[in-house]
């Protein structure tokens, strides 16, 4: 991506980066099936009756990490009430309102 940005830097007005879209590939694809999820839960020793609590805790960790990173970068966190919101358009509008040419990534969870 950086090479592409360097190659066309005279034509690029700004860049938006972040985690508004996540695509799982490779070794995590097996989690997309019931059998694969069952295998994962068995190996992780998560009982089906405990899954809800486990996954809610994981979700809270991801959210807290994202919010902390955004706060460190001085980025406002906005929760969208609908999946129908055009995130790219909204991000560009926020960047334009703030006079930003490049929007830093707000969330990295490893």
N, C-alpha and C positions, 0 to 999 in steps of 0.2 A: 504494500500500500504506500509506503514512504517513497519508493522509487517512482511510482505513478504520480504521487503528489509533486515530487521534484521535477519530473519530466514536463508536467503541465502547470507548473506553479504560476506562470504568467496568465493562465486562463482560469485559474481557480479563484473563486470569490470567497469561499469559506468551506469549512468542513464540519460535519456533525458526526459525533461518535458516541457510542453508548450501548446499552444492552436492552434495547426495546424489542429486539428479535433474537431469540436463542434457537439454535438448531443443534439438536443432539445427533451425533454420528459416531461411528466406530464402535467401541466396546460398550457404549451405553444403549445401543439400539435394542438389546435384548430386554431392557426394562419396559419396552413398549408392548410386550405381550403378557398375558396373565401368567403363563408358565414361567417366563423370565423373571417377572416380579416376585412370584412365589419362591423361586430359587434364590433371588437376592435376599428376600426377607428371612428365609431359612438360614442362609449363610451369615446374615447380620444378627441372627437370633432375635428377630422382631416377631412377636406373636401377632396374628391377625387382629385380635382384640386390642392390641396396643398400638396398631399402626396409626390411628388418628392422632393420638398424642405425640407420637414420634414425628410424623410429617408436619404437624403444626409447630413443633419445636424447631424443626429444620427451616421451615418457612420464616419463623421469627428471626432465626440467625441470619438468613439471607437478607431479610428486610433491614435488620439492624446494621449489618455490614454496609449495605447500600446507603442508608441514611447517614451513617457515620462518615463515609467517604464523601458524600455530597456536602455535608456540613464542613468537612475539612477543606473542600474546594470552594466553599461559599456558594454552592448551588442550591437553589430552592427545590424542595421536593413537592411534587404535585401528584395527587392521586386522581386518576381519571375514572369517572363513574361509568364509562361505557367503553367496550372494546371497539366501538365504531368510530372513536376519535382518531383523526388522521395525526398520528404522533409526529411524523416528519414535518408536516405543515405547522403543528403547534411548536415544535422545537425551533424551526426556522423563525417563527414569529417572535418567540421569546428571545432568541439570539438577536434578531433585528431590533427589538425594543430596547435591548441592553447594549446595542452597538457592538456586538461580538462578531468577529469574523471566523473564529474557531471555537467550538464548544468542547470543553474537556470531557472526558469520560467520567461519569459520576459513580459507576458501580463496577467493581471487580471482585468477584468471589472465587477464590481458589481453594 
